[in-house]
Every structure is written in structure tokens, then in C-alpha cells.
């Protein structure tokens, strides 16, 4: 049952079978009772449990032909996952189709705003089945002389009708937002929709599956949060979880949850009707107390923001107790979905997606996207998703507001000499960037404002700690963030960096995606990552927002 929860369609079982009685105590290939089974016993067990055996065979024998020091053979059995082991999928029914309430105090107006057109690729076909409701008529005010665009997935009979690109949302005033929520968005720093928000929000409110690709720091988080929250309000704020947001790292989960929590007080203040309960958010990630997260889930949360692994563990525990948590999830968001798929989290994502409602909207957002990932992502959607791409076509378009400078070191040098020169050069560049003299260990005042901050990316956790020690010895106050640090220490270092108490942050890839840290002026890629996509995300920690610039 445990394997079926995360399997796409089959289970593999491998067992070490010792050849001699004396080897049995030295091997680990036995069941929970310490009993070994031969092939005939395994096949009889599969038949008794009504598990279909697809294939079997030997993997290796030891010790000569395999890694085991004992005389044993490892055999494998591949089984098909039966439907009765798979988690049930509930239907959302009419959930989410109720019209939005009269929130009052809303103003709508048209206006102009400089807008970079988005490239929107509409799907040619759509699979048969239920559709998410189109809420544009409830939330978007038509501009004068502008017709509401046609449904991109509309079809007549067996032939799709002519598709029309949804009209972009050039000003927030075209949304029927409550006054307090509009003020909350202003406090987030968004006076007008960014290009990705202008293009993605109408598509999301139309109920279509979406892949949104835009450069780092372009406001993708608000695009999917606002769409999910408005759809939750239209559904009457159900008692069960309605929206699920998945992200690859703890820090990104915390950041998304913080953004959502900043909008909720304003939204709850305007829900002036007994028909609506307050919207709640639960944030779930590994490294924090399970009992506290379990309590959040059992109390009921309108939106869950989580890393896949920890959430799947808790969901399975609740299912064992007879409490399905995700059966009514109608909006599934995968932030940095390409990284989660590339890192092999597809099985966990699939296990969570199978537990959501049959009628569901899926939203992918990232700064990079490849065709291989796109093919896998389509498996999470009801049909071909609408592709919204901001900027130039390509899987790794970088932010044009980032000035990139490359330092090349001689390959003919020894590795020790090259590393020594790289460290020396990093100290000089940090001195130039931050205005604190690292030369000769002397602190000096320069023309810098003192607010400049830098992130240094490296490949390994061990080197990150050693680099911090090296910088501290040269009077550069720095801290590190990587997977081996406790969560409280990671959060403390992030908070110190965000508030300027530490101006240099050394990080591994845990900080490479999605994290929005204020006033990062410089990013140093000390070790080049394995892919251009990861490089794009790393340098995207600077030049955040429409007017941001960095180096």
C-alpha cells in the first residue's frame, strides 16, 4: 500500500536470498518476521493478494558477481498496482460554480498602462469531461467597447471553434476587488499588473489549465495566489481544502505562505456575509514539527502551501485514519514545477494530484521551461494547457536588467592554485560591490550606500560553510544557507540578510529558485551549476520587479 501511494502504475520488489543457512544472519533480505522466502513463496503470496505479476528475474548473485559480501542472490518482481490500492478521486461537483457575493465598496475603471504583450499559445483540442467554471464575468469588468473574449477551449460538436486570446488585465481597477484587498495588493508593491499577471489572471479565472513562463522577479506568485483566492471566494470558502500550492523548497513555501497571509486580513475584512467563513492557509514543509502541521490540516485550511514529500506523508496518515484531505481540491498550483519534475518528484506530485477533485484546474509557473518537462506536465492537466510566455521564446531567457560579467580562470593551473585565485578575486569583487574593504582586513568608507547585498552561490554544503569562514577571516560578515542547517538557523540567516544585518549570504541551490529577497544588488555564481536553467534562476535573485536592476 505504501508503494502504491507514490507509484505511477507498478511496484518493484527485490529480495536477497542467502544460499547457505550460515549467511542468513548476515543479510538483511528477510521480512518483518525474519523469514526468507523463495520465488515460489513470493508468487503464491502475490496470487493470494490478487496482485498481477508482470515480470521477474535475477539482478545479481554474490559475492563474485555482485556487491554483497555474502553468498546470496537478489531477485526482482514487478507487480501491477491494482485499482483497489489507488486512492479514490472525488468529484468536485458544483463546488466552485456559485457566483461571487456582493462584496461592496468595489470600484471599476479603465485605464492605460505600458504593457508588454504576452505570447499566449492556445491548445487546439480539449479532452471531454467536466470544466471549471469561467469566473471572468464575476470578477473582471469589461472595458468600454471591448467584448469579453471567447473561451479558448470552446468547441462546437467535434470541431474546436475559433480561439481568441483572453484580453490582458492592464489595470487592477478592471478587477472587482474589495477595497481592502486592493489596498493589500498596493502594500505588496503592485500598483499595476505586471505582464505575467496581466496575461495569466484572465486565463486562470477562465478556468483553464495554464503554464506561465516569465523571467525571475516578475510577480508570478501574486498571479496564482490572487486567482486561487478569488476562485475560493466564489466557491463560498468551502470547509475543506480548495487550493493546493506545491513548491520545491521550504524557503519558497514560507515565502508564498507569507504573501498569502498578507492578503487574507484584507480579504476577510471585506467578506461581510455570514455565508463566508474566514480563509485560512496551512504551510507544510519538512524540518518543522509534524504535530503542529497535522493540527493545521485537521483544523481545515482553505489553501495548503507545501513541499510534496512532507505533505504526502501527512495526507497518507490522515487517510489511514479515514480523513481524506485533498478530495475537494479544485485548484492545483505547481510553483517552479519544472524543478520538481526534473528532481524526480513526479511520483510524489502524481500521488497528490490523484487525490484531488476530478474537475480540477492546474497552474504551472516558472522562469524556465523545456519541452521534456512540458510533455510530463500535460499529464497533470485535463487537456493541453494554455501556454503564457512573457518575453522571448526559449527555455532559459534571463532578465535583461541583470548585467552579467564572466571571470575566466586558466585551466592549465592546478586545482589548488585556481581555487586560491578564485577566492582572492571573490574578495576583490565583494569589496567593489559592497563598499567594505576586504583588502588587508581594513574596514573603509566608500561611496557606496551601505545597503548593497550579495548572494554567493556554490555547489556543496561543505564548501558553503568553509567559504563563510574564509570571508569572516577577511572581515566580511557572511552567513550560509544549505540543506544541512536546521530550519530555525536557515530562517534566522534569511531574516538577518533581509534586514541588512548580514550583507553576504552564501547558499546552495536551496535558495536558487523563487526566493524574493529585498535589495539584492549582486549575485556571484562561484561554481557554475549543471544547467543553464539553474543559472538563470540563480542570477534571478537580483533585479526583482519591473524596475529592478542588478549584477
ROMARGU-985559 format. One line per 5 residues: for each residue x, y, z of C-alpha. Coordinates in Angstrom, 1 decimal. Example, Ala and Ser with C-alpha at 12.3 -4.5 7.8 and 13.67 -1.06 7.14 Angstrom:
% residues 2
12.3/-4.5/7.8  13.7/-1.1/7.1
//
This chain:
% residues 551
0.0/0.0/0.0  2.8/2.4/0.8  4.5/1.8/-2.6  1.2/2.2/-4.4  0.7/5.7/-2.9
3.6/7.1/-4.9  3.8/4.7/-7.9  2.6/5.6/-11.4  1.5/2.1/-12.2  3.7/-0.7/-10.9
5.7/-1.8/-7.9  9.1/-3.4/-7.8  10.1/-5.8/-5.0  13.7/-7.0/-4.6  14.9/-9.6/-2.1
18.3/-11.1/-1.2  18.0/-14.9/-0.8  21.0/-16.4/1.0  22.4/-19.7/-0.3  23.5/-21.1/3.0
22.0/-21.2/6.4  25.1/-19.5/8.0  24.6/-16.5/5.7  21.1/-15.8/6.8  22.0/-13.9/9.9
24.4/-11.6/8.0  21.9/-10.5/5.3  19.0/-8.0/5.5  16.9/-9.7/2.9  14.1/-11.0/5.1
10.6/-10.0/6.0  9.5/-8.4/9.2  9.4/-11.8/11.0  12.9/-12.7/9.9  11.7/-15.3/7.4
13.2/-15.8/4.0  11.0/-16.7/1.0  11.9/-18.4/-2.2  10.4/-17.5/-5.6  7.5/-20.0/-5.3
6.5/-18.5/-1.9  6.5/-14.9/-3.4  4.4/-16.0/-6.4  1.9/-17.7/-4.1  1.7/-14.6/-1.9
1.1/-12.4/-5.0  -1.7/-14.7/-6.1  -3.3/-14.8/-2.7  -3.3/-10.9/-2.6  -4.6/-10.8/-6.2
-1.5/-8.8/-7.3  -0.7/-9.3/-11.0  3.0/-10.3/-11.6  4.2/-8.6/-14.8  7.9/-9.7/-14.8
10.5/-11.4/-12.6  14.2/-12.2/-12.9  17.6/-12.1/-11.2  19.5/-8.9/-10.5  22.8/-10.4/-9.3
24.4/-13.1/-7.2  27.1/-12.7/-4.7  29.8/-12.4/-3.7  31.7/-12.7/-7.0  29.1/-11.2/-9.3
27.6/-8.6/-7.1  28.2/-6.0/-4.3  27.1/-8.3/-1.5  29.9/-10.0/0.5  27.7/-12.9/1.3
26.6/-15.8/-0.8  23.2/-14.7/-1.8  21.1/-13.9/-4.9  18.9/-10.9/-5.5  15.7/-11.4/-7.5
13.2/-8.9/-8.5  9.4/-9.0/-9.1  7.4/-6.3/-10.9  3.8/-6.0/-9.9  0.9/-4.0/-11.4
-0.7/-1.6/-9.0  -4.4/-2.7/-8.6  -7.1/-0.1/-8.7  -8.3/-1.0/-5.2  -4.9/0.1/-3.8
-5.0/3.5/-5.6  -6.5/6.4/-3.6  -10.0/7.4/-4.7  -10.6/10.5/-6.7  -13.6/12.6/-5.6
-15.7/14.8/-7.9  -16.0/18.5/-7.0  -19.5/18.5/-8.4  -21.0/22.0/-8.3  -18.3/23.3/-6.0
-16.8/26.5/-7.3  -19.7/27.3/-9.5  -21.6/29.6/-7.2  -21.5/33.3/-8.1  -19.4/35.6/-6.1
-21.0/37.6/-3.3  -21.7/41.3/-3.4  -18.6/42.5/-1.6  -19.5/46.1/-1.7  -17.2/49.1/-1.9
-15.7/47.9/-5.2  -14.8/50.4/-7.9  -14.0/49.6/-11.5  -12.5/51.8/-14.1  -10.5/51.5/-17.2
-7.1/53.0/-17.8  -3.9/52.7/-19.7  -0.6/51.1/-18.7  2.5/50.3/-20.5  2.2/46.7/-21.3
4.5/44.1/-22.9  2.3/41.7/-24.9  2.5/38.1/-23.8  2.9/35.2/-26.1  -0.2/33.0/-25.5
-0.4/29.6/-27.1  -3.9/28.2/-27.0  -4.5/24.5/-27.2  -6.0/23.0/-30.3  -8.1/20.4/-28.6
-9.6/19.7/-25.2  -10.4/16.4/-23.6  -14.0/15.6/-22.9  -15.2/15.9/-19.3  -16.1/18.5/-16.7
-14.9/22.0/-16.9  -14.0/24.5/-14.3  -16.4/27.5/-14.2  -15.5/30.7/-16.1  -15.4/33.4/-13.4
-14.3/36.3/-15.6  -17.8/37.6/-15.7  -17.9/37.8/-11.9  -14.5/39.3/-11.3  -13.4/41.2/-14.5
-15.2/44.4/-15.6  -15.3/44.7/-19.4  -13.6/47.8/-20.8  -15.7/50.2/-22.8  -16.0/49.0/-26.4
-14.3/45.7/-25.6  -16.0/42.4/-25.9  -15.4/39.6/-23.4  -13.0/37.2/-25.2  -14.3/33.9/-26.2
-13.5/30.8/-24.2  -10.1/29.5/-25.6  -11.3/25.9/-25.2  -14.8/26.4/-26.6  -15.9/23.8/-29.1
-18.9/23.2/-31.3  -19.5/19.5/-31.8  -16.3/17.7/-32.5  -14.5/20.7/-34.0  -12.9/23.4/-31.9
-14.2/26.9/-32.6  -12.0/29.8/-33.5  -9.9/30.7/-30.4  -9.4/34.2/-29.2  -6.6/35.3/-26.9
-8.0/36.4/-23.5  -7.8/40.2/-23.1  -5.0/41.2/-20.8  -5.7/42.8/-17.5  -3.9/46.2/-17.9
-5.1/47.7/-14.6  -6.2/46.2/-11.3  -9.3/48.5/-11.5  -10.7/46.1/-14.0  -11.0/43.5/-11.3
-14.0/43.8/-8.9  -11.7/43.6/-6.0  -12.8/44.6/-2.5  -11.3/47.9/-1.4  -9.2/46.4/1.4
-7.9/43.7/-0.8  -6.9/46.3/-3.4  -5.1/48.2/-0.6  -3.4/45.0/0.4  -2.1/44.5/-3.2
-0.8/48.0/-3.2  1.1/47.3/0.0  2.7/44.3/-1.7  4.2/46.8/-4.1  2.0/46.1/-7.2
0.5/49.4/-8.4  -0.4/47.9/-11.8  -0.4/44.3/-13.0  3.0/43.0/-14.3  2.9/41.4/-17.8
2.6/37.9/-16.4  -0.2/38.9/-14.1  -2.0/40.8/-16.9  -1.9/37.7/-19.1  -2.3/34.9/-16.6
-5.0/36.1/-14.3  -7.7/36.2/-17.0  -6.8/32.7/-18.2  -6.8/31.4/-14.7  -10.2/33.0/-13.9
-11.5/31.4/-17.1  -10.9/28.0/-15.5  -8.2/26.9/-18.0  -5.1/24.9/-17.2  -2.1/27.1/-17.5
1.7/27.1/-17.9  3.1/30.6/-17.1  6.7/31.3/-18.0  8.2/34.7/-17.1  11.5/36.0/-16.0
12.5/35.9/-12.4  11.0/38.6/-10.1  8.1/39.3/-12.5  5.2/38.7/-10.0  4.2/35.2/-10.7
3.4/34.5/-7.1  0.7/37.1/-6.9  -0.7/35.9/-10.2  -1.6/32.4/-9.0  -2.4/33.5/-5.4
-4.9/36.1/-6.5  -6.5/33.7/-9.0  -6.8/30.9/-6.4  -8.2/33.2/-3.7  -10.8/34.8/-5.9
-11.9/31.3/-7.0  -12.1/30.2/-3.4  -14.3/33.2/-2.5  -16.6/32.4/-5.5  -17.0/28.9/-4.1
-18.2/30.3/-0.8  -15.0/29.4/1.1  -15.6/25.7/1.5  -14.9/23.9/4.8  -12.5/21.5/3.0
-9.2/22.5/1.3  -10.0/24.1/-2.0  -6.5/25.2/-3.3  -3.2/23.4/-3.1  0.2/25.1/-3.9
3.3/22.9/-4.2  6.8/24.2/-4.2  10.3/22.5/-4.2  11.9/24.1/-1.1  11.0/25.1/2.4
12.0/28.7/2.0  9.8/29.1/-1.1  6.8/27.6/0.8  7.3/30.0/3.7  7.6/32.9/1.2
4.4/32.0/-0.6  2.6/31.5/2.6  3.7/34.9/3.9  2.4/36.6/0.7  -0.9/34.8/1.1
-1.2/35.7/4.8  -0.6/39.3/3.9  -3.6/39.3/1.6  -6.0/37.4/3.8  -6.8/40.0/6.5
-7.9/42.5/3.9  -10.0/39.8/2.1  -11.6/38.5/5.3  -12.4/42.1/6.3  -14.4/42.6/3.2
-16.3/39.3/3.3  -19.2/40.9/5.2  -21.6/38.0/5.0  -22.5/35.1/7.2  -22.2/32.8/4.2
-18.5/33.0/4.1  -16.0/31.7/6.7  -12.5/33.2/7.0  -10.0/31.9/4.5  -7.2/30.0/6.2
-3.7/29.0/5.0  -1.7/26.0/6.2  2.0/25.8/5.3  3.6/22.4/5.4  7.3/21.6/4.9
9.9/19.1/6.1  12.0/20.1/9.1  9.2/21.5/11.2  7.2/19.7/13.9  4.8/17.2/12.4
2.2/17.5/15.2  1.8/21.2/14.6  1.3/20.7/10.8  -1.1/17.8/11.5  -3.1/20.1/13.7
-3.3/22.7/10.9  -4.6/20.1/8.4  -7.1/18.7/10.8  -8.5/22.1/11.7  -9.2/22.7/8.0
-7.4/25.1/5.7  -8.8/26.7/2.6  -5.4/26.7/1.0  -2.4/24.4/1.6  1.1/25.5/0.6
3.6/22.7/0.9  6.6/20.7/-0.2  5.4/17.5/-1.8  7.2/15.0/0.4  6.1/16.1/3.8
2.5/16.8/2.6  2.2/13.3/1.1  3.3/11.8/4.4  0.7/13.7/6.4  -2.0/13.1/3.8
-1.3/9.3/4.0  -1.5/9.4/7.8  -4.9/11.2/7.7  -6.2/8.7/5.1  -5.3/5.8/7.3
-7.4/7.5/10.0  -10.3/7.8/7.5  -9.9/11.5/6.8  -9.2/12.3/3.1  -7.8/15.9/3.0
-7.5/16.7/-0.7  -10.7/15.2/-2.2  -12.2/18.6/-2.9  -9.1/20.4/-4.1  -10.2/22.2/-7.3
-7.1/24.4/-7.9  -3.6/22.8/-8.1  -0.6/25.1/-8.4  2.9/23.9/-9.1  5.4/26.8/-8.5
8.8/26.0/-10.0  7.1/22.9/-11.4  9.9/22.2/-13.8  12.4/21.9/-11.0  10.2/19.5/-9.0
9.7/17.3/-12.1  13.4/17.4/-13.0  14.4/16.4/-9.5  12.4/13.2/-9.7  9.4/14.4/-7.6
7.0/13.5/-10.3  5.8/10.4/-8.4  5.0/12.4/-5.3  3.3/15.1/-7.4  1.3/12.5/-9.2
0.3/10.8/-5.9  -1.0/14.1/-4.6  -2.7/15.1/-7.8  -4.6/11.7/-7.9  -6.2/12.6/-4.6
-7.6/15.9/-5.8  -11.0/16.5/-7.4  -11.8/15.0/-10.8  -12.7/18.5/-12.1  -9.6/20.5/-11.3
-7.6/23.4/-12.6  -3.8/23.0/-12.8  -1.4/26.0/-12.9  2.3/25.7/-13.6  4.6/28.7/-13.1
8.4/29.1/-13.6  11.1/31.2/-15.2  12.4/28.3/-17.3  10.6/25.5/-19.2  11.7/22.8/-21.5
9.8/20.6/-24.0  10.5/17.5/-22.0  9.0/19.0/-18.8  6.1/20.3/-20.8  5.3/16.8/-22.0
5.3/15.5/-18.5  3.3/18.5/-17.2  0.5/17.7/-19.7  -0.2/14.6/-17.7  -1.4/16.7/-14.8
-3.9/18.6/-17.0  -7.3/17.8/-18.3  -6.1/18.7/-21.8  -3.4/20.8/-23.5  -2.7/23.7/-21.1
-2.7/27.4/-22.2  0.9/28.5/-22.5  1.6/32.1/-21.4  5.2/33.1/-22.1  6.5/36.6/-21.3
9.5/37.8/-23.2  11.5/36.0/-25.8  10.7/32.3/-26.6  13.2/29.9/-25.1  13.6/27.8/-22.1
16.2/30.0/-20.2  15.6/33.6/-21.1  17.4/35.8/-18.5  16.3/39.1/-17.0  17.6/41.9/-19.3
18.0/44.1/-16.2  20.8/41.9/-15.0  24.4/42.9/-16.1  26.3/39.7/-16.4  30.1/39.6/-16.1
32.1/36.4/-16.6  35.5/35.8/-14.9  37.6/33.1/-16.7  40.4/31.2/-15.0  43.2/29.2/-16.7
42.6/25.5/-17.0  46.3/24.9/-17.1  46.6/25.8/-13.5  46.4/23.3/-10.7  43.1/23.0/-9.0
44.6/24.3/-5.7  46.1/27.4/-7.5  42.8/28.1/-9.4  40.8/27.9/-6.2  43.2/30.2/-4.4
42.9/32.8/-7.2  39.1/32.4/-7.3  38.9/33.2/-3.6  41.1/36.2/-3.9  39.1/37.5/-6.9
35.8/37.0/-5.0  37.1/39.1/-2.1  38.1/41.9/-4.5  34.7/41.8/-6.2  32.8/41.8/-2.9
34.9/44.8/-1.9  33.9/46.6/-5.1  30.2/45.6/-4.8  29.6/46.2/-1.1  31.9/49.0/-0.3
33.6/47.3/2.6  37.3/47.0/2.1  38.5/43.4/2.5  42.0/44.2/1.4  44.4/44.0/4.3
41.4/43.4/6.7  40.7/47.2/6.9  37.1/48.4/7.0  36.8/51.6/5.0  34.1/54.0/4.0
33.4/54.4/0.3  30.9/56.0/-2.0  28.5/53.0/-1.5  25.2/53.5/0.3  25.8/50.6/2.7
22.6/48.9/1.6  24.1/46.7/-1.1  23.8/43.0/-0.5  25.2/40.0/-2.3  24.4/36.3/-2.6
27.2/33.8/-3.4  26.1/30.5/-4.9  28.2/27.4/-4.6  27.7/23.7/-5.3  28.2/21.9/-2.0
27.2/22.4/1.6  30.7/21.8/2.9  32.2/24.4/0.7  29.5/26.9/1.7  30.5/26.7/5.3
34.2/26.9/4.5  33.6/29.9/2.3  31.8/31.7/5.1  34.7/31.0/7.4  37.1/32.4/4.8
35.1/35.5/4.3  34.8/36.1/8.1  38.6/35.9/8.4  38.8/38.7/5.9  36.3/40.9/7.8
33.3/40.2/5.6  30.3/39.3/7.7  28.5/36.4/6.0  26.2/33.5/6.8  25.3/30.3/4.9
22.1/28.5/3.9  22.0/24.9/2.8  20.2/21.7/3.5  22.3/20.6/6.4  21.4/23.6/8.6
18.5/23.4/10.9  15.3/25.1/9.8  15.5/27.7/12.6  19.0/28.6/11.6  18.1/28.9/7.9
15.2/31.2/8.7  17.4/33.3/11.1  20.1/33.7/8.4  17.5/34.7/5.8  15.9/37.2/8.2
19.3/38.7/9.1  20.1/39.1/5.4  16.7/40.5/4.5  17.1/43.2/7.2  20.7/44.1/6.3
22.3/42.7/9.4  24.3/40.4/7.1  25.2/41.7/3.7  26.7/38.5/2.2  24.7/35.2/2.0
26.4/32.0/0.8  23.9/29.5/-0.5  23.5/26.3/-2.4  20.6/25.5/-4.7  18.0/25.6/-1.8
18.0/29.4/-2.4  18.2/29.3/-6.2  14.5/29.3/-7.0  11.7/31.6/-6.4  13.0/33.3/-3.2
12.4/37.1/-3.2  14.9/38.8/-1.0  14.8/42.6/-0.9  17.6/44.8/-2.3  20.0/42.1/-3.6
22.3/44.1/-5.8  24.8/41.4/-6.7  24.8/37.6/-7.3  28.1/35.7/-7.5  27.9/32.3/-9.1
31.1/30.8/-7.7  30.5/27.4/-9.1  28.6/27.2/-12.4  25.6/24.9/-12.0  24.9/21.9/-14.1
22.3/23.5/-16.4  21.6/26.9/-17.9  18.1/26.8/-16.4  19.6/26.7/-12.8  22.0/29.6/-13.7
19.0/31.6/-14.9  17.2/31.1/-11.6  20.3/31.8/-9.5  21.1/35.2/-11.1  17.3/35.9/-10.8
17.7/36.6/-7.1  18.7/40.2/-8.1  16.8/42.7/-10.3  13.5/41.8/-8.8  10.3/43.6/-10.0
9.7/45.7/-13.1  12.2/48.4/-12.2  14.8/46.2/-10.6  18.5/46.2/-11.7  21.4/44.0/-10.6
24.7/42.5/-11.5
//
